[in-house]
Amino acid sequence: MISGRGERYGYAVTVVRRCALMVPMLLLSAACAEPVTGEPVPAAGFRDEPTTSGSTPTDSPPEIDPCGLLAPEDLAAFGGPAGPPRPDQPLPGTCTHPLTSGPANAAAAGFYDPVAAVTERQPGGAAVDVEGRPAWLYCELVDAHQTCTAATSLGPDRSLLTMLTLRDSSAADTADHLFGLTTAALRRLPPA
């Protein structure tokens, strides 16, 4: 076990570690493939969905600023924030905090689709429990950056999205750190 905190996510961390062994094989086979045109997918599988109205269930509640869900003390383990937070990045209703620990390292929190919808879009993830709430953990390695996201249920129509992207980090370590960020963000929400 990489850290003693891996048991917070239980079986999910074990699955992510096993999947990490398959990444070198995938990279070797991908090196022989043709280039693919198109746009990159933001936040390890999360994407904007077209909407027909100005308000969606994933918009943040008017009294909650997504940029306030993570505080500088939550980001201290990664060197702290590198500049001001970026609202509505990578998605509307979320807020990204660039980190000083490395280029392109970032943490984000905000509001997103229900966990059931996230589960369908990210079949490679794993069901976990965060502070007694069902959540969906998904990790992906892209260009030496390990990105883990957690969609934690806030009710039938919304989830709390937390994301952590770290260069040269394992999925297990990134998931462990993400657990702390998710817990901190949940504690900043008003009681249901």
C-alpha positions in Angstrom: 0.0 0.0 0.0 1.4 3.4 -0.9 -0.1 5.1 2.1 -2.0 4.2 5.2 -4.9 6.4 4.1 -5.8 4.2 1.0 -8.4 2.4 3.1 -10.7 5.5 3.0 -11.7 4.6 -0.5 -11.3 0.9 0.2 -11.7 -1.4 -2.8 -11.7 1.6 -5.3 -8.0 2.4 -4.6 -7.1 -1.3 -5.1 -8.9 -1.2 -8.5 -7.2 2.0 -9.5 -3.8 0.6 -8.6 -4.4 -2.5 -10.7 -5.5 -0.3 -13.5 -2.3 1.7 -13.2 -0.3 -1.5 -14.1 -2.2 -1.5 -17.4 -1.3 2.1 -18.3 2.2 1.3 -19.6 0.8 -1.4 -21.9 -1.8 1.1 -23.3 0.9 3.8 -23.8 3.1 1.3 -25.7 0.2 0.4 -28.0 -0.9 4.0 -28.4 2.6 5.0 -29.6 2.0 3.1 -32.8 -1.4 4.6 -33.5 -2.3 7.3 -36.0 -2.8 10.8 -34.6 -6.4 11.6 -33.6 -8.0 14.9 -34.5 -10.5 16.7 -32.3 -10.7 18.5 -29.0 -9.4 17.2 -25.7 -11.9 16.0 -23.1 -11.7 18.3 -20.0 -11.3 17.0 -16.4 -10.7 13.3 -17.2 -13.9 12.5 -18.9 -16.2 15.4 -17.8 -17.6 17.4 -20.6 -20.1 20.2 -21.2 -23.5 19.0 -22.2 -25.7 21.2 -24.5 -28.5 22.9 -22.6 -31.6 24.6 -23.9 -32.1 27.0 -21.0 -29.9 29.3 -19.0 -30.3 27.3 -15.8 -29.5 23.6 -15.3 -29.6 21.4 -12.2 -25.8 21.5 -12.1 -25.7 25.3 -11.7 -24.3 26.2 -8.3 -26.9 27.2 -5.7 -27.0 31.0 -5.7 -25.8 31.3 -2.1 -22.8 29.1 -2.6 -19.7 30.3 -4.5 -17.9 27.2 -5.9 -14.6 29.1 -5.5 -15.1 29.1 -1.7 -15.5 25.3 -1.5 -11.7 24.9 -1.3 -9.6 27.2 0.9 -5.9 28.0 0.8 -5.3 25.7 3.8 -6.9 22.8 1.8 -4.3 23.4 -0.9 -1.3 23.8 1.3 -0.2 20.2 0.8 0.3 21.0 -2.9 2.2 24.2 -2.3 -0.9 26.4 -2.1 -2.7 28.3 -4.8 -0.9 29.8 -7.7 -2.9 32.9 -8.4 -6.6 33.6 -8.2 -9.2 30.8 -8.7 -10.8 30.4 -12.1 -14.6 30.4 -11.9 -16.5 28.2 -14.3 -13.5 26.1 -15.2 -13.3 23.4 -16.3 -17.1 23.4 -16.3 -19.8 25.9 -15.5 -20.6 25.7 -11.8 -17.1 24.7 -10.8 -14.0 26.6 -9.9 -10.3 25.6 -10.6 -7.4 26.6 -8.3 -4.0 26.4 -10.0 -1.4 24.9 -7.7 2.2 26.1 -7.1 3.5 22.4 -6.9 3.9 22.1 -10.6 2.8 23.4 -14.0 -0.7 22.4 -14.9 -1.3 21.0 -11.4 -4.8 22.0 -10.2 -7.6 21.4 -7.8 -11.3 22.1 -8.5 -14.6 21.9 -6.9 -18.2 22.8 -7.8 -21.5 21.3 -8.7 -22.3 18.8 -11.4 -24.7 16.3 -12.7 -26.2 13.5 -10.5 -23.9 10.6 -9.6 -26.0 8.2 -11.8 -25.3 10.3 -14.9 -21.6 10.6 -14.1 -21.4 6.8 -13.6 -22.9 6.2 -17.1 -20.3 8.6 -18.7 -17.4 7.2 -16.8 -17.8 3.4 -16.7 -14.1 3.0 -15.8 -14.6 4.5 -12.4 -15.5 3.0 -9.0 -18.3 3.5 -6.5 -17.0 4.9 -3.2 -18.3 6.4 0.0 -17.4 9.9 1.2 -18.6 11.0 4.6 -21.6 8.6 4.3 -22.5 9.8 0.8 -22.4 7.7 -2.4 -19.7 8.9 -4.8 -18.1 7.9 -8.1 -14.3 8.0 -8.3 -12.6 8.2 -11.7 -8.9 8.5 -12.4 -7.1 8.9 -15.7 -3.4 9.5 -16.6 -2.9 12.1 -19.4 0.5 13.4 -20.4 2.2 12.5 -17.0 -0.6 14.2 -15.1 -2.8 11.9 -12.9 -6.3 13.4 -12.8 -8.8 12.0 -10.3 -12.4 13.2 -10.0 -15.1 12.5 -7.5 -18.8 13.1 -8.0 -20.3 13.0 -4.5 -24.1 12.9 -4.2 -25.8 16.0 -2.9 -29.3 14.7 -3.8 -31.1 13.2 -6.8 -30.3 16.1 -9.2 -26.9 17.2 -8.3 -23.4 16.2 -7.1 -20.4 17.9 -5.7 -17.6 17.6 -8.2 -14.0 17.6 -6.9 -11.0 17.2 -9.1 -7.2 17.0 -8.5 -4.6 16.9 -11.3 -1.0 16.2 -10.2 2.1 15.6 -12.4 4.0 12.4 -11.8 1.6 11.2 -9.1 0.1 7.7 -8.8 -3.7 7.2 -9.0 -3.7 5.9 -5.4 -1.9 9.0 -4.0 -4.0 11.4 -6.1 -7.2 9.6 -4.9 -6.0 9.9 -1.3 -5.4 13.6 -1.6 -8.7 14.0 -3.4 -10.5 12.4 -0.5 -9.2 15.2 1.8 -10.3 17.9 -0.7 -13.8 16.3 -1.1 -14.2 16.1 2.7 -13.2 19.7 3.1 -15.6 20.9 0.4 -18.5 18.9 1.8 -17.9 20.5 5.2 -18.2 24.0 3.7 -21.7 23.3 2.4 -24.7 24.4 4.4 -26.7 21.6 6.1 -29.2 20.0 3.8 
